[in-house]
Amino acid sequence: MLFGIADTLGSGPANERLSLARAQSVESALRAVGSTGAAVAGYGEMSPVACNDTPESRNLNQRVEFWIR
């Protein structure tokens, strides 16, 4: 399962689209090396791992998480 996540800059809908695009990009890269399908979702600015008050902390929140179930 691939979950895209964004920082809090931008609107909620824009962050959801951006986070989904991040996850889809990772899925495409995995398919290119032979992976078969993964659940992909974009969660916008939900689930931050750091504050969003500095560029460094925002970078931590701009990510794709890879979960195995």
N, CA, C and O atoms as a Tripos MOL2 file, in Angstrom:
@<TRIPOS>MOLECULE
protein
  276   275    69     0     0
PROTEIN
NO_CHARGES

@<TRIPOS>ATOM
      1 N           0.8530   -1.1660    0.0000 N.3       1 MET1
      2 CA          0.0000    0.0000    0.0000 C.3       1 MET1
      3 C           0.8970    1.2270    0.0000 C.2       1 MET1
      4 O           1.8590    1.3020    0.7640 O.2       1 MET1
      5 N           0.5830    2.1770   -0.8490 N.am      2 LEU2
      6 CA          1.3620    3.4060   -0.9630 C.3       2 LEU2
      7 C           0.4840    4.5820   -0.5680 C.2       2 LEU2
      8 O          -0.5910    4.7800   -1.1340 O.2       2 LEU2
      9 N           0.9410    5.3590    0.4030 N.am      3 PHE3
     10 CA          0.1830    6.5020    0.9000 C.3       3 PHE3
     11 C           0.9910    7.7730    0.6780 C.2       3 PHE3
     12 O           2.0560    7.9440    1.2720 O.2       3 PHE3
     13 N           0.4940    8.6660   -0.1740 N.am      4 GLY4
     14 CA          1.1390    9.9460   -0.3880 C.3       4 GLY4
     15 C           0.6640   10.9500    0.6470 C.2       4 GLY4
     16 O          -0.5110   10.9640    1.0150 O.2       4 GLY4
     17 N           1.5770   11.7880    1.1130 N.am      5 ILE5
     18 CA          1.2560   12.7820    2.1410 C.3       5 ILE5
     19 C           1.9470   14.0920    1.7570 C.2       5 ILE5
     20 O           3.0410   14.0830    1.1920 O.2       5 ILE5
     21 N           1.3010   15.2150    2.0680 N.am      6 ALA6
     22 CA          1.8230   16.5410    1.7300 C.3       6 ALA6
     23 C           2.0150   17.3700    2.9990 C.2       6 ALA6
     24 O           1.5870   16.9790    4.0850 O.2       6 ALA6
     25 N           2.6630   18.5150    2.8390 N.am      7 ASP7
     26 CA          2.7460   19.4610    3.9450 C.3       7 ASP7
     27 C           1.4890   20.3260    3.9530 C.2       7 ASP7
     28 O           0.5510   20.0480    3.2060 O.2       7 ASP7
     29 N           1.4520   21.3610    4.7760 N.am      8 THR8
     30 CA          0.2390   22.1700    4.8970 C.3       8 THR8
     31 C           0.2150   23.3850    3.9800 C.2       8 THR8
     32 O          -0.7410   24.1590    4.0220 O.2       8 THR8
     33 N           1.2320   23.5720    3.1620 N.am      9 LEU9
     34 CA          1.1940   24.6820    2.2130 C.3       9 LEU9
     35 C           0.2040   24.3490    1.1050 C.2       9 LEU9
     36 O           0.1270   23.2000    0.6700 O.2       9 LEU9
     37 N          -0.5440   25.3250    0.6500 N.am     10 GLY10
     38 CA         -1.5230   25.0860   -0.4000 C.3      10 GLY10
     39 C          -2.8740   24.7210    0.1730 C.2      10 GLY10
     40 O          -3.0220   24.5250    1.3790 O.2      10 GLY10
     41 N          -3.8590   24.6310   -0.7050 N.am     11 SER11
     42 CA         -5.2160   24.3040   -0.2700 C.3      11 SER11
     43 C          -5.3560   22.8040   -0.0070 C.2      11 SER11
     44 O          -4.5480   21.9980   -0.4680 O.2      11 SER11
     45 N          -6.3830   22.4570    0.7320 N.am     12 GLY12
     46 CA         -6.6380   21.0410    1.0180 C.3      12 GLY12
     47 C          -6.7930   20.2040   -0.2400 C.2      12 GLY12
     48 O          -6.1280   19.1760   -0.3710 O.2      12 GLY12
     49 N          -7.6600   20.6150   -1.1780 N.am     13 PRO13
     50 CA         -7.8100   19.8320   -2.4150 C.3      13 PRO13
     51 C          -6.5100   19.7270   -3.2230 C.2      13 PRO13
     52 O          -6.2160   18.6740   -3.7880 O.2      13 PRO13
     53 N          -5.7400   20.8090   -3.2770 N.am     14 ALA14
     54 CA         -4.4710   20.7600   -4.0100 C.3      14 ALA14
     55 C          -3.5000   19.8010   -3.3340 C.2      14 ALA14
     56 O          -2.7800   19.0720   -4.0160 O.2      14 ALA14
     57 N          -3.4700   19.7900   -2.0180 N.am     15 ASN15
     58 CA         -2.5840   18.8750   -1.2950 C.3      15 ASN15
     59 C          -3.0030   17.4310   -1.4790 C.2      15 ASN15
     60 O          -2.1500   16.5450   -1.5430 O.2      15 ASN15
     61 N          -4.3090   17.1750   -1.5660 N.am     16 GLU16
     62 CA         -4.7650   15.8090   -1.8280 C.3      16 GLU16
     63 C          -4.3180   15.3440   -3.2080 C.2      16 GLU16
     64 O          -3.8590   14.2130   -3.3640 O.2      16 GLU16
     65 N          -4.4500   16.2130   -4.2120 N.am     17 ARG17
     66 CA         -4.0040   15.8530   -5.5640 C.3      17 ARG17
     67 C          -2.4930   15.6280   -5.5930 C.2      17 ARG17
     68 O          -2.0160   14.6700   -6.2010 O.2      17 ARG17
     69 N          -1.7490   16.5060   -4.9410 N.am     18 LEU18
     70 CA         -0.2980   16.3820   -4.9050 C.3      18 LEU18
     71 C           0.1330   15.0940   -4.2150 C.2      18 LEU18
     72 O           1.0190   14.3930   -4.7040 O.2      18 LEU18
     73 N          -0.4780   14.7850   -3.0980 N.am     19 SER19
     74 CA         -0.0960   13.5690   -2.3660 C.3      19 SER19
     75 C          -0.4400   12.3130   -3.1660 C.2      19 SER19
     76 O           0.3160   11.3420   -3.1420 O.2      19 SER19
     77 N          -1.5640   12.3220   -3.8700 N.am     20 LEU20
     78 CA         -1.9170   11.1820   -4.7170 C.3      20 LEU20
     79 C          -0.9150   11.0490   -5.8650 C.2      20 LEU20
     80 O          -0.4910    9.9410   -6.1940 O.2      20 LEU20
     81 N          -0.5400   12.1660   -6.4690 N.am     21 ALA21
     82 CA          0.4420   12.1290   -7.5550 C.3      21 ALA21
     83 C           1.7730   11.5700   -7.0690 C.2      21 ALA21
     84 O           2.4360   10.8350   -7.8010 O.2      21 ALA21
     85 N           2.1720   11.9070   -5.8450 N.am     22 ARG22
     86 CA          3.4090   11.3510   -5.2780 C.3      22 ARG22
     87 C           3.3290    9.8320   -5.1830 C.2      22 ARG22
     88 O           4.2480    9.1240   -5.5920 O.2      22 ARG22
     89 N           2.2270    9.3470   -4.6420 N.am     23 ALA23
     90 CA          2.0660    7.9010   -4.4860 C.3      23 ALA23
     91 C           2.0160    7.2070   -5.8470 C.2      23 ALA23
     92 O           2.5880    6.1300   -6.0140 O.2      23 ALA23
     93 N           1.3400    7.8130   -6.8150 N.am     24 GLN24
     94 CA          1.2620    7.2230   -8.1520 C.3      24 GLN24
     95 C           2.6380    7.1920   -8.8200 C.2      24 GLN24
     96 O           2.9450    6.2610   -9.5640 O.2      24 GLN24
     97 N           3.4490    8.1840   -8.5630 N.am     25 SER25
     98 CA          4.8040    8.2170   -9.1110 C.3      25 SER25
     99 C           5.6360    7.0570   -8.5740 C.2      25 SER25
    100 O           6.3720    6.4120   -9.3210 O.2      25 SER25
    101 N           5.5140    6.7990   -7.2810 N.am     26 VAL26
    102 CA          6.2410    5.6700   -6.6900 C.3      26 VAL26
    103 C           5.7130    4.3560   -7.2510 C.2      26 VAL26
    104 O           6.4890    3.4450   -7.5400 O.2      26 VAL26
    105 N           4.4010    4.2560   -7.4060 N.am     27 GLU27
    106 CA          3.8230    3.0350   -7.9840 C.3      27 GLU27
    107 C           4.3620    2.8080   -9.3970 C.2      27 GLU27
    108 O           4.6970    1.6770   -9.7500 O.2      27 GLU27
    109 N           4.4480    3.8440  -10.1930 N.am     28 SER28
    110 CA          4.9760    3.7220  -11.5560 C.3      28 SER28
    111 C           6.4180    3.2340  -11.5430 C.2      28 SER28
    112 O           6.7990    2.3830  -12.3470 O.2      28 SER28
    113 N           7.2110    3.7710  -10.6390 N.am     29 ALA29
    114 CA          8.6100    3.3460  -10.5320 C.3      29 ALA29
    115 C           8.7020    1.8720  -10.1210 C.2      29 ALA29
    116 O           9.5520    1.1370  -10.6240 O.2      29 ALA29
    117 N           7.8360    1.4480   -9.2170 N.am     30 LEU30
    118 CA          7.8430    0.0420   -8.7980 C.3      30 LEU30
    119 C           7.4010   -0.8740   -9.9330 C.2      30 LEU30
    120 O           7.9730   -1.9470  -10.1240 O.2      30 LEU30
    121 N           6.3880   -0.4570  -10.6830 N.am     31 ARG31
    122 CA          5.9430   -1.2630  -11.8360 C.3      31 ARG31
    123 C           7.0510   -1.3850  -12.8750 C.2      31 ARG31
    124 O           7.1830   -2.4240  -13.5230 O.2      31 ARG31
    125 N           7.8420   -0.3380  -13.0360 N.am     32 ALA32
    126 CA          8.9260   -0.3520  -14.0190 C.3      32 ALA32
    127 C           9.9790   -1.4030  -13.7000 C.2      32 ALA32
    128 O          10.6990   -1.8520  -14.5930 O.2      32 ALA32
    129 N          10.0740   -1.7980  -12.4380 N.am     33 VAL33
    130 CA         11.0430   -2.8230  -12.0620 C.3      33 VAL33
    131 C          10.3730   -4.1580  -11.7490 C.2      33 VAL33
    132 O          10.9770   -5.0340  -11.1300 O.2      33 VAL33
    133 N           9.1130   -4.3070  -12.1810 N.am     34 GLY34
    134 CA          8.4570   -5.5990  -12.0990 C.3      34 GLY34
    135 C           7.4670   -5.8070  -10.9790 C.2      34 GLY34
    136 O           6.9420   -6.9120  -10.8390 O.2      34 GLY34
    137 N           7.1890   -4.8070  -10.1800 N.am     35 SER35
    138 CA          6.1960   -4.9450   -9.1110 C.3      35 SER35
    139 C           4.8050   -5.0580   -9.7190 C.2      35 SER35
    140 O           4.5280   -4.4640  -10.7610 O.2      35 SER35
    141 N           3.9490   -5.8050   -9.0810 N.am     36 THR36
    142 CA          2.5670   -5.9150   -9.5490 C.3      36 THR36
    143 C           1.6540   -5.1920   -8.5930 C.2      36 THR36
    144 O           1.5350   -5.5870   -7.4330 O.2      36 THR36
    145 N           1.0300   -4.1760   -9.0370 N.am     37 GLY37
    146 CA         -0.0050   -3.4240   -8.3500 C.3      37 GLY37
    147 C           0.1180   -3.2120   -6.8540 C.2      37 GLY37
    148 O           0.5440   -4.0970   -6.1110 O.2      37 GLY37
    149 N          -0.2580   -2.0440   -6.4400 N.am     38 ALA38
    150 CA         -0.3180   -1.6870   -5.0280 C.3      38 ALA38
    151 C          -1.5140   -0.7730   -4.8490 C.2      38 ALA38
    152 O          -1.8780   -0.0320   -5.7630 O.2      38 ALA38
    153 N          -2.1180   -0.8220   -3.6880 N.am     39 ALA39
    154 CA         -3.1750    0.1380   -3.3680 C.3      39 ALA39
    155 C          -2.5100    1.4990   -3.2270 C.2      39 ALA39
    156 O          -1.4920    1.6260   -2.5460 O.2      39 ALA39
    157 N          -3.0750    2.5120   -3.8610 N.am     40 VAL40
    158 CA         -2.4830    3.8470   -3.8650 C.3      40 VAL40
    159 C          -3.5160    4.8370   -3.3610 C.2      40 VAL40
    160 O          -4.6720    4.8030   -3.7820 O.2      40 VAL40
    161 N          -3.1030    5.7200   -2.4620 N.am     41 ALA41
    162 CA         -4.0070    6.7470   -1.9390 C.3      41 ALA41
    163 C          -3.2190    8.0060   -1.6170 C.2      41 ALA41
    164 O          -2.0320    7.9490   -1.2970 O.2      41 ALA41
    165 N          -3.8970    9.1390   -1.7080 N.am     42 GLY42
    166 CA         -3.3170   10.4080   -1.3190 C.3      42 GLY42
    167 C          -4.0670   10.9590   -0.1250 C.2      42 GLY42
    168 O          -5.2930   11.0640   -0.1630 O.2      42 GLY42
    169 N          -3.3670   11.3090    0.9200 N.am     43 TYR43
    170 CA         -3.9950   11.7780    2.1450 C.3      43 TYR43
    171 C          -3.7400   13.2460    2.4380 C.2      43 TYR43
    172 O          -3.9160   13.6940    3.5710 O.2      43 TYR43
    173 N          -3.3270   14.0000    1.4240 N.am     44 GLY44
    174 CA         -3.1430   15.4340    1.6300 C.3      44 GLY44
    175 C          -2.2060   15.7130    2.7800 C.2      44 GLY44
    176 O          -1.1110   15.1560    2.8580 O.2      44 GLY44
    177 N          -2.6490   16.5870    3.6770 N.am     45 GLU45
    178 CA         -1.7920   17.0110    4.7830 C.3      45 GLU45
    179 C          -2.0560   16.2410    6.0710 C.2      45 GLU45
    180 O          -1.5670   16.6260    7.1330 O.2      45 GLU45
    181 N          -2.8240   15.1600    5.9870 N.am     46 MET46
    182 CA         -3.0670   14.3340    7.1700 C.3      46 MET46
    183 C          -1.7950   13.5860    7.5450 C.2      46 MET46
    184 O          -0.9700   13.2820    6.6840 O.2      46 MET46
    185 N          -1.6430   13.3000    8.7870 N.am     47 SER47
    186 CA         -0.5720   12.4470    9.2970 C.3      47 SER47
    187 C           0.8310   13.0390    9.1690 C.2      47 SER47
    188 O           1.7350   12.3610    8.6790 O.2      47 SER47
    189 N           1.0340   14.2820    9.5940 N.am     48 PRO48
    190 CA          2.3770   14.8460    9.5420 C.3      48 PRO48
    191 C           3.3110   14.1420   10.5300 C.2      48 PRO48
    192 O           2.8690   13.6170   11.5520 O.2      48 PRO48
    193 N           4.5920   14.1400   10.2140 N.am     49 VAL49
    194 CA          5.5960   13.5930   11.1280 C.3      49 VAL49
    195 C           6.4210   14.6980   11.7620 C.2      49 VAL49
    196 O           7.2490   14.4400   12.6350 O.2      49 VAL49
    197 N           6.1930   15.9380   11.3170 N.am     50 ALA50
    198 CA          6.9270   17.0910   11.8470 C.3      50 ALA50
    199 C           6.0390   18.3250   11.7470 C.2      50 ALA50
    200 O           5.0280   18.3140   11.0450 O.2      50 ALA50
    201 N           6.4170   19.3800   12.4450 N.am     51 CYS51
    202 CA          5.7210   20.6640   12.3100 C.3      51 CYS51
    203 C           5.8940   21.1600   10.8820 C.2      51 CYS51
    204 O           6.7840   20.6970   10.1680 O.2      51 CYS51
    205 N           5.0610   22.0840   10.4670 N.am     52 ASN52
    206 CA          5.1590   22.6230    9.1150 C.3      52 ASN52
    207 C           5.6580   24.0680    9.1260 C.2      52 ASN52
    208 O           5.3450   24.8360    8.2160 O.2      52 ASN52
    209 N           6.4280   24.4440   10.1450 N.am     53 ASP53
    210 CA          6.8290   25.8390   10.2840 C.3      53 ASP53
    211 C           8.2090   26.1660    9.7200 C.2      53 ASP53
    212 O           8.6050   27.3320    9.7300 O.2      53 ASP53
    213 N           8.9540   25.1710    9.2280 N.am     54 THR54
    214 CA         10.2440   25.4240    8.5860 C.3      54 THR54
    215 C          10.3200   24.6010    7.2980 C.2      54 THR54
    216 O           9.6220   23.5960    7.1680 O.2      54 THR54
    217 N          11.1500   25.0120    6.3580 N.am     55 PRO55
    218 CA         11.3060   24.2110    5.1340 C.3      55 PRO55
    219 C          11.7690   22.7820    5.4250 C.2      55 PRO55
    220 O          11.3330   21.8380    4.7660 O.2      55 PRO55
    221 N          12.6390   22.6280    6.3970 N.am     56 GLU56
    222 CA         13.1490   21.2910    6.7340 C.3      56 GLU56
    223 C          12.0360   20.3820    7.2410 C.2      56 GLU56
    224 O          11.9450   19.2220    6.8400 O.2      56 GLU56
    225 N          11.1900   20.9120    8.1230 N.am     57 SER57
    226 CA         10.1090   20.0790    8.6540 C.3      57 SER57
    227 C           9.0470   19.8090    7.5840 C.2      57 SER57
    228 O           8.4720   18.7210    7.5520 O.2      57 SER57
    229 N           8.7800   20.7760    6.7160 N.am     58 ARG58
    230 CA          7.8300   20.5290    5.6210 C.3      58 ARG58
    231 C           8.3360   19.4380    4.6970 C.2      58 ARG58
    232 O           7.5520   18.6290    4.2010 O.2      58 ARG58
    233 N           9.6530   19.4060    4.4580 N.am     59 ASN59
    234 CA         10.2190   18.3430    3.6230 C.3      59 ASN59
    235 C           9.9540   16.9640    4.2060 C.2      59 ASN59
    236 O           9.7260   16.0110    3.4610 O.2      59 ASN59
    237 N           9.9800   16.8470    5.5200 N.am     60 LEU60
    238 CA          9.6960   15.5510    6.1590 C.3      60 LEU60
    239 C           8.2550   15.1160    5.9220 C.2      60 LEU60
    240 O           7.9690   13.9200    5.8560 O.2      60 LEU60
    241 N           7.3570   16.0720    5.7960 N.am     61 ASN61
    242 CA          5.9470   15.7440    5.5940 C.3      61 ASN61
    243 C           5.5990   15.4860    4.1350 C.2      61 ASN61
    244 O           4.5210   14.9650    3.8460 O.2      61 ASN61
    245 N           6.4730   15.8320    3.2250 N.am     62 GLN62
    246 CA          6.2590   15.5800    1.7990 C.3      62 GLN62
    247 C           6.8400   14.2060    1.4860 C.2      62 GLN62
    248 O           8.0250   14.0780    1.1750 O.2      62 GLN62
    249 N           6.0020   13.1880    1.5690 N.am     63 ARG63
    250 CA          6.5450   11.8310    1.4900 C.3      63 ARG63
    251 C           5.5120   10.8460    0.9650 C.2      63 ARG63
    252 O           4.3300   11.1600    0.8330 O.2      63 ARG63
    253 N           5.9980    9.6410    0.6710 N.am     64 VAL64
    254 CA          5.1470    8.4950    0.3730 C.3      64 VAL64
    255 C           5.5240    7.4150    1.3590 C.2      64 VAL64
    256 O           6.6960    7.0680    1.4980 O.2      64 VAL64
    257 N           4.5310    6.8870    2.0410 N.am     65 GLU65
    258 CA          4.7690    5.7630    2.9550 C.3      65 GLU65
    259 C           4.3930    4.4760    2.2400 C.2      65 GLU65
    260 O           3.4150    4.4220    1.4930 O.2      65 GLU65
    261 N           5.1760    3.4560    2.4800 N.am     66 PHE66
    262 CA          4.9980    2.1360    1.8840 C.3      66 PHE66
    263 C           4.6500    1.1760    3.0030 C.2      66 PHE66
    264 O           5.4750    0.9100    3.8770 O.2      66 PHE66
    265 N           3.4300    0.6540    2.9840 N.am     67 TRP67
    266 CA          2.9790   -0.2660    4.0300 C.3      67 TRP67
    267 C           2.7450   -1.6400    3.4210 C.2      67 TRP67
    268 O           2.2190   -1.7590    2.3150 O.2      67 TRP67
    269 N           3.1330   -2.6540    4.1390 N.am     68 ILE68
    270 CA          2.8840   -4.0400    3.7420 C.3      68 ILE68
    271 C           1.8930   -4.6270    4.7120 C.2      68 ILE68
    272 O           2.0620   -4.5280    5.9270 O.2      68 ILE68
    273 N           0.8660   -5.2340    4.1800 N.am     69 ARG69
    274 CA         -0.1120   -5.8620    5.0790 C.3      69 ARG69
    275 C          -0.1770   -7.3380    4.8220 C.2      69 ARG69
    276 O          -0.9420   -8.0450    5.4780 O.2      69 ARG69
@<TRIPOS>BOND
     1     1     2 1
     2     2     3 1
     3     3     4 2
     4     3     5 am
     5     5     6 1
     6     6     7 1
     7     7     8 2
     8     7     9 am
     9     9    10 1
    10    10    11 1
    11    11    12 2
    12    11    13 am
    13    13    14 1
    14    14    15 1
    15    15    16 2
    16    15    17 am
    17    17    18 1
    18    18    19 1
    19    19    20 2
    20    19    21 am
    21    21    22 1
    22    22    23 1
    23    23    24 2
    24    23    25 am
    25    25    26 1
    26    26    27 1
    27    27    28 2
    28    27    29 am
    29    29    30 1
    30    30    31 1
    31    31    32 2
    32    31    33 am
    33    33    34 1
    34    34    35 1
    35    35    36 2
    36    35    37 am
    37    37    38 1
    38    38    39 1
    39    39    40 2
    40    39    41 am
    41    41    42 1
    42    42    43 1
    43    43    44 2
    44    43    45 am
    45    45    46 1
    46    46    47 1
    47    47    48 2
    48    47    49 am
    49    49    50 1
    50    50    51 1
    51    51    52 2
    52    51    53 am
    53    53    54 1
    54    54    55 1
    55    55    56 2
    56    55    57 am
    57    57    58 1
    58    58    59 1
    59    59    60 2
    60    59    61 am
    61    61    62 1
    62    62    63 1
    63    63    64 2
    64    63    65 am
    65    65    66 1
    66    66    67 1
    67    67    68 2
    68    67    69 am
    69    69    70 1
    70    70    71 1
    71    71    72 2
    72    71    73 am
    73    73    74 1
    74    74    75 1
    75    75    76 2
    76    75    77 am
    77    77    78 1
    78    78    79 1
    79    79    80 2
    80    79    81 am
    81    81    82 1
    82    82    83 1
    83    83    84 2
    84    83    85 am
    85    85    86 1
    86    86    87 1
    87    87    88 2
    88    87    89 am
    89    89    90 1
    90    90    91 1
    91    91    92 2
    92    91    93 am
    93    93    94 1
    94    94    95 1
    95    95    96 2
    96    95    97 am
    97    97    98 1
    98    98    99 1
    99    99   100 2
   100    99   101 am
   101   101   102 1
   102   102   103 1
   103   103   104 2
   104   103   105 am
   105   105   106 1
   106   106   107 1
   107   107   108 2
   108   107   109 am
   109   109   110 1
   110   110   111 1
   111   111   112 2
   112   111   113 am
   113   113   114 1
   114   114   115 1
   115   115   116 2
   116   115   117 am
   117   117   118 1
   118   118   119 1
   119   119   120 2
   120   119   121 am
   121   121   122 1
   122   122   123 1
   123   123   124 2
   124   123   125 am
   125   125   126 1
   126   126   127 1
   127   127   128 2
   128   127   129 am
   129   129   130 1
   130   130   131 1
   131   131   132 2
   132   131   133 am
   133   133   134 1
   134   134   135 1
   135   135   136 2
   136   135   137 am
   137   137   138 1
   138   138   139 1
   139   139   140 2
   140   139   141 am
   141   141   142 1
   142   142   143 1
   143   143   144 2
   144   143   145 am
   145   145   146 1
   146   146   147 1
   147   147   148 2
   148   147   149 am
   149   149   150 1
   150   150   151 1
   151   151   152 2
   152   151   153 am
   153   153   154 1
   154   154   155 1
   155   155   156 2
   156   155   157 am
   157   157   158 1
   158   158   159 1
   159   159   160 2
   160   159   161 am
   161   161   162 1
   162   162   163 1
   163   163   164 2
   164   163   165 am
   165   165   166 1
   166   166   167 1
   167   167   168 2
   168   167   169 am
   169   169   170 1
   170   170   171 1
   171   171   172 2
   172   171   173 am
   173   173   174 1
   174   174   175 1
   175   175   176 2
   176   175   177 am
   177   177   178 1
   178   178   179 1
   179   179   180 2
   180   179   181 am
   181   181   182 1
   182   182   183 1
   183   183   184 2
   184   183   185 am
   185   185   186 1
   186   186   187 1
   187   187   188 2
   188   187   189 am
   189   189   190 1
   190   190   191 1
   191   191   192 2
   192   191   193 am
   193   193   194 1
   194   194   195 1
   195   195   196 2
   196   195   197 am
   197   197   198 1
   198   198   199 1
   199   199   200 2
   200   199   201 am
   201   201   202 1
   202   202   203 1
   203   203   204 2
   204   203   205 am
   205   205   206 1
   206   206   207 1
   207   207   208 2
   208   207   209 am
   209   209   210 1
   210   210   211 1
   211   211   212 2
   212   211   213 am
   213   213   214 1
   214   214   215 1
   215   215   216 2
   216   215   217 am
   217   217   218 1
   218   218   219 1
   219   219   220 2
   220   219   221 am
   221   221   222 1
   222   222   223 1
   223   223   224 2
   224   223   225 am
   225   225   226 1
   226   226   227 1
   227   227   228 2
   228   227   229 am
   229   229   230 1
   230   230   231 1
   231   231   232 2
   232   231   233 am
   233   233   234 1
   234   234   235 1
   235   235   236 2
   236   235   237 am
   237   237   238 1
   238   238   239 1
   239   239   240 2
   240   239   241 am
   241   241   242 1
   242   242   243 1
   243   243   244 2
   244   243   245 am
   245   245   246 1
   246   246   247 1
   247   247   248 2
   248   247   249 am
   249   249   250 1
   250   250   251 1
   251   251   252 2
   252   251   253 am
   253   253   254 1
   254   254   255 1
   255   255   256 2
   256   255   257 am
   257   257   258 1
   258   258   259 1
   259   259   260 2
   260   259   261 am
   261   261   262 1
   262   262   263 1
   263   263   264 2
   264   263   265 am
   265   265   266 1
   266   266   267 1
   267   267   268 2
   268   267   269 am
   269   269   270 1
   270   270   271 1
   271   271   272 2
   272   271   273 am
   273   273   274 1
   274   274   275 1
   275   275   276 2
@<TRIPOS>SUBSTRUCTURE
     1 MET1         2 RESIDUE 1 A MET
     2 LEU2         6 RESIDUE 1 A LEU
     3 PHE3        10 RESIDUE 1 A PHE
     4 GLY4        14 RESIDUE 1 A GLY
     5 ILE5        18 RESIDUE 1 A ILE
     6 ALA6        22 RESIDUE 1 A ALA
     7 ASP7        26 RESIDUE 1 A ASP
     8 THR8        30 RESIDUE 1 A THR
     9 LEU9        34 RESIDUE 1 A LEU
    10 GLY10       38 RESIDUE 1 A GLY
    11 SER11       42 RESIDUE 1 A SER
    12 GLY12       46 RESIDUE 1 A GLY
    13 PRO13       50 RESIDUE 1 A PRO
    14 ALA14       54 RESIDUE 1 A ALA
    15 ASN15       58 RESIDUE 1 A ASN
    16 GLU16       62 RESIDUE 1 A GLU
    17 ARG17       66 RESIDUE 1 A ARG
    18 LEU18       70 RESIDUE 1 A LEU
    19 SER19       74 RESIDUE 1 A SER
    20 LEU20       78 RESIDUE 1 A LEU
    21 ALA21       82 RESIDUE 1 A ALA
    22 ARG22       86 RESIDUE 1 A ARG
    23 ALA23       90 RESIDUE 1 A ALA
    24 GLN24       94 RESIDUE 1 A GLN
    25 SER25       98 RESIDUE 1 A SER
    26 VAL26      102 RESIDUE 1 A VAL
    27 GLU27      106 RESIDUE 1 A GLU
    28 SER28      110 RESIDUE 1 A SER
    29 ALA29      114 RESIDUE 1 A ALA
    30 LEU30      118 RESIDUE 1 A LEU
    31 ARG31      122 RESIDUE 1 A ARG
    32 ALA32      126 RESIDUE 1 A ALA
    33 VAL33      130 RESIDUE 1 A VAL
    34 GLY34      134 RESIDUE 1 A GLY
    35 SER35      138 RESIDUE 1 A SER
    36 THR36      142 RESIDUE 1 A THR
    37 GLY37      146 RESIDUE 1 A GLY
    38 ALA38      150 RESIDUE 1 A ALA
    39 ALA39      154 RESIDUE 1 A ALA
    40 VAL40      158 RESIDUE 1 A VAL
    41 ALA41      162 RESIDUE 1 A ALA
    42 GLY42      166 RESIDUE 1 A GLY
    43 TYR43      170 RESIDUE 1 A TYR
    44 GLY44      174 RESIDUE 1 A GLY
    45 GLU45      178 RESIDUE 1 A GLU
    46 MET46      182 RESIDUE 1 A MET
    47 SER47      186 RESIDUE 1 A SER
    48 PRO48      190 RESIDUE 1 A PRO
    49 VAL49      194 RESIDUE 1 A VAL
    50 ALA50      198 RESIDUE 1 A ALA
    51 CYS51      202 RESIDUE 1 A CYS
    52 ASN52      206 RESIDUE 1 A ASN
    53 ASP53      210 RESIDUE 1 A ASP
    54 THR54      214 RESIDUE 1 A THR
    55 PRO55      218 RESIDUE 1 A PRO
    56 GLU56      222 RESIDUE 1 A GLU
    57 SER57      226 RESIDUE 1 A SER
    58 ARG58      230 RESIDUE 1 A ARG
    59 ASN59      234 RESIDUE 1 A ASN
    60 LEU60      238 RESIDUE 1 A LEU
    61 ASN61      242 RESIDUE 1 A ASN
    62 GLN62      246 RESIDUE 1 A GLN
    63 ARG63      250 RESIDUE 1 A ARG
    64 VAL64      254 RESIDUE 1 A VAL
    65 GLU65      258 RESIDUE 1 A GLU
    66 PHE66      262 RESIDUE 1 A PHE
    67 TRP67      266 RESIDUE 1 A TRP
    68 ILE68      270 RESIDUE 1 A ILE
    69 ARG69      274 RESIDUE 1 A ARG
